Structures are given as C-alpha cells and as structure tokens.
Amino acid sequence: MQKLLQVDFQFNGPFGDEMSAALEGIAHSINNEPGMIWKIWTESEKNKLGGGVYLFKDETSAQNYLEMHSTRLSEMGITDIRGVIFDINDNLTQINLGPTQ
C-alpha cells in the first residue's frame, strides 16, 4: 500500500532559485531512492521552513528514506526534523484530483 511521507524542519535558506541550484544534486539522487514515486519540495522563507511531501510504494520504503534523510539533514546541521508517514484515502483523494501515482 502506498504511503505519503511529510517532512519539515527549520531552514534558514537558501530559498527559491538559490535553493534549486544548491540542492539540484540531492534532488536527482532522490529519484534513485528505493520505492520513491514522487516528491513535492516545500519551502517557506517567511516561516524559515524547508521540507517535502513524498509518495512511496510502501511503508518500508518511506521509513527507510525518513531514517536516511533525517541522518543526512542532521549532518547538515539541521535539527527539529519532523517526519510523519500517512495512509492515503484514495476515494477522497480522487474526488479532489490529488496525485496518487
């Protein structure tokens, strides 16, 4: 069963185009993570937050990624990492045209 992973953390930047340039290599590497289907990158310069929403093929893949990513973020000096794995209600998501694949 597919799982949605939401991650966010305090982040002081860079944001926008600078973030894109700085993290492009990481973005490409995420495509090679086992079980990863897609990621939406999130950022809030106003609230000093970074993160993402991911769709994984199963809970094991989501959990393994969360553990690896939390370690990577910690090594970058990022703290207060929040990660939650959610089930997806396909029926309601389809009504609202949400991506599930």
FENNORLIN-V637285 format. One line per field, one symbol per residue. ss: DSSP state (H for helix, E for strand, L for the rest). phi: phi as a letter, one per 20 degrees, with the letter a starting at -180 (. if undefined). psi: psi as a letter, one per 30 degrees, with the letter a starting at -180 (. if undefined). Layout:
ss->???
phi->???
psi->???
This chain:
ss->LLEEEEEEEELLLLLHHHHHHHHHHHHHHHLLLLLEEEEEEEEELLLLEEEEEEEELLHHHHHHHHHHHHHHHHHLLLLLLEEEEELLLHHHHHHLLLLLL
phi->.fceddcbafbeofcmfffgffdgffgffffefgnfdbcdfcbbfgelccraccddfafffffffgfffffffffenecledccddfdefffffgemffcb
psi->kkkkkkkllkkglllbeeeeeegeeeeeeefgkkfkelkkkkkjeeghklalklklfleeeeeeeeeeeeeeeefggkahkkkkkklkjeeeeeeggkkg.
